Amino acid sequence: MPASVILAGGKGTRLAPFTSVLPKPLMPLGDRPILDVLLQQLHGQGWDDATLAVGHMADLIRAYCGSGERYDMNVDYISEDSPLGTCGPLANLPADIRAGRVIAMNGDLLTTLRFRDLVAAHDESGAVMTIAVIRRPIKVEFGVLDLSPGLGATQEITRYREKPELDSTVSMGVYVFEPEALEYITPGQPMDVPQLINLLLEDGKKVSGYPFDGYWLDIGRHSDYQRAMDEFERMRDQLLAPAQVDA
């Protein structure tokens, strides 16, 4: 089993003013915060340890989660003094953790993804990094035109679509890293996941995607948070039920 890390250090500026008093991972869904759900899912799928990468309002997260007794887990922490991006905090992991595989996830998501299945698919892929991905319609806020090739000053319009929805494959914010991939992350230097992926690809490293067709929600905006509160009550049993752990 790889070490598990929850990235919980972001400021959550798009969810202000809520995040002016609470870090986003501690925002409540019914009777529990988002972070509770992720930690319970990890424990239900066989993880006994988790590391929380904290930054913004770190003291509140430490005070709430403590050393993990409420989850029957061992919870440790790594801190960033200034924002390090979406994967930069992983450089702060202890050397013994960085020497092995790591599964990392954003601390602001709801999903029925079985993390063990993602790890198994990663192991079979031979990749240095695997990303859980899902298909999502993306609303384009402009009219989109298709043009035919032309040699003159103008090109013929062949199709016009007004603010279409385009089906795209998007990252779920859940990743598995080999130690080789973690070596690309420099301590103290901000780095986002797209930067890391591009560096790996430039060096000829294999990065794979794990398609998932279940439930996933990124809680990034006010509308997402309202949806998360509504859907958590409806899906509570699915999201909180212990997963079947393979022998």
C-alpha angles and dihedrals in degrees: 000000000000121000112266125229129184114202102221105153104095123117095227092216093170089063096054134164088035091055092052088075103025134032109245096249089059096051107121128252102190107306099350140046125252090253091060091059094052094046092047090050092051092049092046090054095052107274116135096178135046135177120212116209103211136182120136109063090349092164091064092052092047091048093050101042098032113174092330104266093136089059096040086241139111108249121193131177141223120191138209119206091200130017111288100183130245097313105012092094090066088075087069093062116115114267093248091057094045088053090066139044118295131200111203130183138180114258094227105064140098119206144149090217112138102229092202090060090053090051092049091050090049091052091053094047099063088221125143089222135019126194126200107232136186136188115251135171110242116206112223111211095208139058110269121214131194114212130197118229112267140175100212133073091278136044128215116253110230100177139008124199120186111222095327128193111239120200109233139173109239136186116257093206094248118116142174117210132193116214088253090063093046090056088070091064111088118211112250094012120109114239133172125207095252090056091051093048092050091050091051093048092047088056092050096252120151117247117182137195125220110210114218126187101186132089122315134158129178108210098213106127138037091259090051091052092051089049091048092054092049096044095043091063091049094045100033094119093050094046098044103033112110110255122236106267116211116237 
